[in-house]
Amino acid sequence: MLLHQKNKTIILSSLSVLIYFLMAHCLDRSNFTQLITQYFILFIPFLYFIKKEKNNVTFLVAIAIIFRLIFLTAIPNLSQDFYRFIWDGRMMLKGLNPYLHLPETFINQGYAPINQATELYSGMGALNGSHYTNYPPINQLNFFIAALFNNSSIIGSIIALRLQIILADIGIIYFGKKILEKLKLPVHNIFLYALNPFIIIELTGNLHFESVMLFFLVWSLYLILQKKWSLAALIFSLSVAVKLIPLLFLPLFYQWFTKDEKRKGILNFLSFGAIIIGINMLLFLPFLSSDLLDKYLSSVGLWFQKFEFNASLYYIARALGTLFRGYNEIAIIGKTTPVIVVIFLLIITLFRKNKSPQQLITALLIGISFYYFTTTTMHPWYLTTLVILSVFTNYRFPIVWSVVIVLSYQAYANIPWKENLWLIALEYLVVYGFLLWEIIQIKKKSLAIK
């Protein structure tokens, strides 16, 4: 029996290596059939490893790293964003402020401010190249490191970017394991993140820096659970300085800080937030100019009022608006959605119990989930935050979502790209259906304990 399981493990590990190689080096994102076939196959060994090899932590860590290294020299084939990362890094290496200059402007003027400017602009596309960069300072540091590593080869820069992401994922495994031990949860839960094909493909494969953001977030959560809140604030601020999204979590820490002593807790909570905001302001100082804020906010605002992709509740609101008003009301809905999200976050901050470690992390999961359920743009890699938070909770709907979110890539099978709303509806039907089932099951368990 033992030999039989060992043979299965070897076979499924080899299958995973083969499929990841094909995904990394032989995939065209316009070939949707190939994409979803290979993607769904990868979840078979993933589920097997989680179930049958869950106690073999050394093996699971090893294959998690090996699967990522398969992508090391591959050019991402499901995202073009990395071209802008390389552009921004090389701009800084040249002493130019990436927040103040549009790639489009240089190209239209026939001027190449950096090495391989034409290739990078062509790769990122006119849409990306016509907007100001919105990546915060620590993320820009990641890009700068890649430029230092190699300033003349796109492949060389890709390797440098990818190594940073892989190292961040190793850090997530390390601190995630520590959090699980502290919460007295199964340590192998961390591999729901580390071995998840979605995580490997979207982060290591497609070079999205959510992994670096999540590394700092998970590290800061570990420090918070140890009650080292001042150091946690410093690390949390670095998470925000990679991607702004953790700012949504700030109010949800209120009950955690005030659970023992109200007055001192409020002071510590305010200090925690002040450190995070203050450090991020300091990190922007090297890029400071008279029009930095205006250009940066205009770029961030585009995601709320211009772009639409793989949305759920927003698409329903859009359909209703079009039905009654006769046109797409994204400008109005995009301005309203952030207000609704803030109100929701305040409600679960004040009226939901967020005092125990698991209650706190569950609140973070609920808060970010609501934001992504209502957003106008839900790119697949955004889901990574939900996946890592779910590891520390009783909820698994983000894992299910990580399976079906690949349906959103059908849009790129069309030229020009066009979403199939039936597939989007199927995606969210599965997600919301499973979430509803989980809520019912968790409620039943809670009542049974009482």
N, C-alpha and C positions, 0 to 999 in steps of 0.2 A: 504493500500500500504506500509506504514511504517512497519507494523508487518510482512508483506510478505518479505520485504528486510531483516528485523532482523532475520527471520527464515532461510533465505538463508545464511546469514552471519554465523549463528551458525552451520548450516549443513556443510558448506564449511570449517569452522575452524576445526570442528571435523574430517572431512575427511583428512585435512592436518595433524592433529596430528596423525591420524592412519597411513597414508602413511609414514610420517617421522619416526614413530616408527618402521615400517617394514623396511625402508631403513637403519635405525641405527642398528637394532638388528637381522634382519632376512634375510639379503641379502648376497648372494655369488656373487662376481663380475663375475664369470664364467657363471652365469645365465643371459645372455644378455637380453633375452625376459622379464624377471621379472624387470630388471633394467630400461629399456627404458619405459615399461608400467607404472611403478610407477612414474618415472621421469616426463613423459609427463602429467600424471594426475595432478601432483602438480602444473603445470602451469595454470590449470583451475581456482582454487581458487586464485592464485597469480594475474591473470588478473582481476578477479572479485574485489578483495580487492583494487587494484590500481584504478579501475574505479568507484566503488560504495561506497567505504569507504575512499576515498582520503582525505576528510576533517576531518576525525576522527583520528587525529594524535596519541592521547593517546592509542587508540585501536591498531593501526598499530604498534606502538613501543612495546606494550605489547605482541602481538602475535609474533613479530619478535624475542623477547627474549625467549618466551615460546618454539617456534619451535627449537631454538638452544639448550635449556636446555634438550630437549628430547634426544640429543646425548651425554649428559654429561658423562655417564659411559660406552658408547659403544666403542668397539674396532673398529677403522677405517677398513672398508672392501673394499675400492677402492684404497688404497694407503698403501705402506709399509714404507714410509719415516719416520714416527714417531718413528720407532724403532731406527733409527740413531740419531734422536733428543734426545731420552732418553739416548742413549749410550754416546753422546757427553757431555750432562749435568752431567752424573755420572762420566765421566772421569775428568771433571773439579773439581767436588766435592772431588775426590781423589788426586787432585793436579797434574794431568797429562794434558799435552797440547794436545787437540783433533786434532789440525792441523798437528801434527807430527807423529801420530801413526795410522796404519791401523788396524781395527778390525780383519781382516783376519790374520795378523801376530800373534796376541795374541792367537787366536783360534787354529791356526796351531801348535803353541808351547805348546798347552794344558794349557795355563795360563789364568786365569779369573781375569782381573784387576778391575772389577766392579761387583756389584750384578747382577745376572741373565744375565751374559755375553753370555752364550750359547744360551739362549732363544732370546736375542736381536739380536745376529748375525744371527740366523736362521730366524728370522722375517724379518730383513732388506734384506736378500738375499746376495748371493756371489758377485753379481755385485756391489751393494752398499758398501759392506764390503771390497772390494778390491781397493777402491778409497779413496783418502784423502778427508776430509770434506771440503766443499766450502761455509759453512754458515758464514756470517760475524759476528763481535763481539756482537752486540746487540741481534742478533738472538741466539747466543750462551748463552747470558745472560738469554733469555727466557728458554732455555733448563736447565740452571743451577738452575733457580728458581723452575722448576719442580723437579729436583733432591733434592733440599732442602725440598720441600714439601713432597716428598716420595721417598726414595732411595732404597726401597726393593720390591715395587709392581708396575708392569707395569700399572695396572688399576689406581693406585694412581697417577702415573706420567702423564697418559693420562688426568685425571681430571684437574691436574694443568696446563697442556698445553692448554686444551680446555677453561678453565676459562679466561686465558690471551687473547685468540682469541675472546671470547665473549665480554670481556671488550673493546677490540680494536674496535669491530664492533659498540658497543654503542657509543664510541667516534667518529666514522665515522658519525653516524647518527647526533650527536650533531653539529660537525663542518660542515658537509655537509649541514645541514639545514641552518646554518648561511651563508654559501657561496651562497646558492640559494636565500636567502633573499636579500643579497647584489647585486646579479645579477638580482633581480626582476623576478625570475623564480618561478614556483609553488613549494612550499615547499614539497609537496607529491612526487616530483620526486626522493627524496632520497630513497624512498621505492622500486624504480626500482632496487636498490642495496640491501637494507636491507631485503626485503621479497622475493628476487629472489631465487627460489629453488636451482639453480646452486651455488649461493654464499653460502647458508646455508650448502649445502652438501659438497662442495669442501673445504671450510674453516673450519667451525665448525665441520663438519662431518669427513673430511679426515685430519684435523689438519695441514693445510698449513698456514704458517705465513705471507702470503700476506696481511692478514687483519691488522697485526701490522705495516707492511710497509706502507699500505695505510692510516692507522690512522695518522701516522706522515706526510705522503705526503699531505693529505687533511688539516691537521692542519697548515702545512707550507704554503699551497696555501691560506688559510684564512688570515694568517699573511701577506703574500705578497700583497694581495688585500687591506690590511689595511696600506700598505707601511711601515711595520715593518720588513724590509728586513734582518737586522742583526739577530734578533730572529728567523726569518723564516729560515735563513741559518743553525742555530743551530738545529732546529727541522728537517729540510730537511736532514741534515747529519745523523740523527738517522734513517730516512727512508732508506737511502743508507746502513747504518750499519745493517739493517735487511735483505735487498735484494739489490744487486748491481744495479738492473735495473733502478732506478731513475736517475742514472748518465747520461743516454741517454738524459734526459730532460734539462741538464744544458745549452747547447748552445741556446735553444729555449727561454730563459729568456732575451736574449740580447736586443731585441727591447723594452721589457717592461722597462728595466732599462734606456735605452737611449732615450725614447720617448720625454722627457721634456728638458733635458740638456745633450748634447752629451758627453762632456768631463767628467763631474761629474758622468754621468750615466755609462760610461765605467769603471771608477774607482770603482764604487759601484758593478758593474757586476763582475769584476775581484775579488773584495773582497768577494763577495758572494760565488763564486766558490772556492776561497782559503780557506775560513772558512770550507766549506764542505769537501774538500780534506784533510785539516789539521786535523780536528776533527777525521776523519776516520783513518788517520795515527796514531793518538794518541790512538785511541781505540784498535789498533792492538798491541800496545806496551806491554801489559801484556803477549802476546803470542810470542813475538819476539825471533827469533833464527836465526842461520846462514842459514838454509835451509827452513825457513817459506815461503818466497816469491816463491821459486821454486816449492814447493809442492802445494801451494795454486793456483798458476797460472796454473800448470799442470792439476789440478782438474777442474778449470773453463774452460780451453781450450777443455776439453773433449766434452763439450756440442756443440761446433762448428764443431768438426772434427771426432767424433766417434758415437754420438747418433743420431737416426732418429725416429721421431714419429709425426704423425698427421700433417705433413708439407703440404704446398700447392705449392707455386712457386718453392720451392726447389725440390719437387718430379718431377715437369716438367723438371727442369734443370737436375736432375739426370737421367731421362728417355732419354733426348737428349744426355747426355754424354755417357750413356751406348750404345745408338744406334750408335754413331759415333766412340767411343773409345773402346767399348766392355767391360767396367768394370765401377763399381761405383766410381765416382770421388768426393766423399764427402770430402776428404782431401783438394782438390783444391777449391771446391765450398765453403767449410766451412771457408777457409781463405779469400776468395773473398767477401763473404756476409757481414762481418763486415765493410769492406771498402765501399761497396755500401751503407750501412745503414748510415755511417758517412757522406758520400757525400750528401745523401738525407736530412739528418738533417741540414746540412750546407745550403742547397738550401732553405729549408723552414724557416731557421733562418734569412737569408739575403733578400729573395725575396718575402716572404709572410707577410702580415700585421699581426703582433702579438702584437699589442699595447693595445687593450682593454682587459678587463678581460676575456670575452668570446672568443675572438680571441686567447688569450694566451692558455687557456685550450683546445680549439679546436686544436691548433698546437701540444700540448702535445699528444692529442688523435691520430692525424694523424701520428706523429712521431713514437709512440709506435706500432701503427697498422702496419706501414710499416715494422718495425722490425719483428713483429710476422708473417706477411705475407711471409717473406723471410727466416725465421729461419729454421734450420734443425729439430728442436724439439719444438713442440707446445703442451705441456701438458695442460690439461683443466684448471688447476688453474692459469695458466699464464694470462688467459682471464680476470681475476678479475680486473686488472688495467684498462682495456678498459671499463669495465662495470661502474666503479665508475666515470671515466672521462666523459663518455657519458651522465651521469646524469646532468652535467652542460653545455651541448651543445645541438644542434639541431639534433644530430645524435643518431639513435637507433639501428644501425646494430650490436653493441656488445650485445644488449639484445636478438636480433634474434639469434646471434651466441651462446649465452648461452643456447638456447633451443636445437640446433642441435649438439653442440659439444659432447654431450653424445654418439653420433655415434662412436666416436673414441674408446670408451671402448669395442667395439666389439672385438678388438684385444685380450683382456684377456679372451674371451670365448674359445680360442684355447690354447692347451697345446702342444708344447710351444707357446707363444703368437705370433700371426701373424695378420697383418693389412689386412682388406678388403678395397682395394683401390677404389672400387666402392662406398662404404659408405663414404670414405674420400672425394671423388669427389662430392658426393651429398651434403655433409656438406658445402664445399666451394662454390659450385654452388649456394646454398641458400644464403650464406653470401655475396658473390660478387654480386649476382643478386640484393639483397636488398640494398647493399651499392650503386650500380649504380643508382637504382631507387631514393634513398635518395638524391644523388648528383644532379640528374636532378630536383627533386622537390625543393630543396633548391636554386638551380640556378634560377628556375622560380620565386620563391618568391622574390629573390634578384632583379631580373629584373623588377618585378611588382612594387616594392617599388620605384625603380628609375624612 
